[in-house]
Amino acid sequence: MQISRLLGALSVSAALSCEPAAELREDRLVSTIVRAEHPWLRVRAPLVARKFERMNARLYDFYRGTYPVFARDALEGEAGAARTEFAPGALVAGIGDAHPENVGVLLGADDALGLEFNDFDAADRVPYYWDLRRLAAGVLLAANESNESDPAARAALIAGAPAAARAAVSAYLDAVRAHLRGAPLERRADGAGAPPLEDLFRRGNRDRIARAELTELTVMADGQRRFLRGAPDPAAPTETLEELPLFAMESLPALLERYRERLETQREREFFAVLDAVRQFGSGVASMPRIRVLVLVRGPTDAADDDVVLEIKELGDSGAPGTVPPAVWADTASERVRSSAYRAWGTAAREPFWSADHWLGMPVQIRAEREAHKSLRTARLTGANGTTAALEATARAIGALLARVHCSSEEGLLTAAAIDRAVSDGSPERFVDEHTSASVAYAAVVAQDWERFRSALRARGPLLGFVPDPEDAPSTDARALLFAEATR
């Protein structure tokens, strides 16, 4: 990791001049992470330890796993995440964790790919600039993960990353003002001339045609398709599929019937006949401790080549409550996520299998598991995808995408009007300067926080000093669902 180079490029000395003493910042960091993970630490500490291991290994994964830190910094005015002179009180129905790796291509109801945000775990009503600065800081941090085998290309991209962050902010402002004046909230169905996005659409369409998820996740046995067990991808040995406990398997038909009835596109009951199901481990970063299950269902016919894979994922709180009263904007986590996704995508672009419900006492999200659904990954910022021009073009596209999402709600249009008034005196450049500078400063703080986090793990142990209470140990059934070894 070229942290020193990143910190130099982001002028970290200026960014840190207002920080608390290093040890106080480490305590703040650790306490915020432990508080956010507390429900999972109490019952499933080994899974949280695996999450911390992943965050320890890679700067961008640390960023992905620390949205609650960002939210607390933004709420309390810390570290460049908060304060703006441009419509500071305006809230939008936002993404929350709006970093670039939560952008990708999704198949809509028309079976065409579109560029969309694809993770709504942290979606909530937040100040617009939280999303904007989270996105722009992510662009900066992505540069540090680029061009793994070409240090010179990585250094060049790190040097050019502030311009890319600025492009994201500028595109956001332009798109917000355009939507306010009636520009349609259209789905982007191409890569906008950005090589990383063109790569997403190319690979997504290839795997859409091939139904690659069936090849990669399943095998044929005795004339019927079933999931592989173990690690389907040898390149990712920690991501495994394991047996699902019988009680959980038996509860799936009732869940899928409720789910079927809520889908906008109605399908016959036989479509969701369960053929197989497995517990999935090791996927994601922020959501790694949560329960994920893959379910193989019959699909439209009895033929094995049109079987469908669904993912059931446990949901939690957004990580950003308390911005303004009433602080909580949805009755349940599942309803918050479902409504956020539907609002963000619009009608034509909605992924037709995406919904949410409750299962075994947990709020869950249900969606199609498709290899066509590709996400931006910093590891793919190499070669033609890893140039300053490529990053700038990508940043412009996702900055405009964020504006479209924000303007899809009534409060978002009110925010757009407030922003427009704030820059109508000829200060669009100051808007871009302010949010870019704040994002640069916060990206530098994240890099320093990553080092603090790694130091804290070494000094305090794999759970950052948290000691599970034996009385919180899960029941036998819960343990069988939570931990792979309990099913063996």
Summary of the structure (lengths in Angstrom):
residues: 488
radius of gyration: 22.0
end to end distance: 37.9
largest distance: 71.5
contacts: 1700
relative contact order: 0.21
helix: 53%
strand: 14%
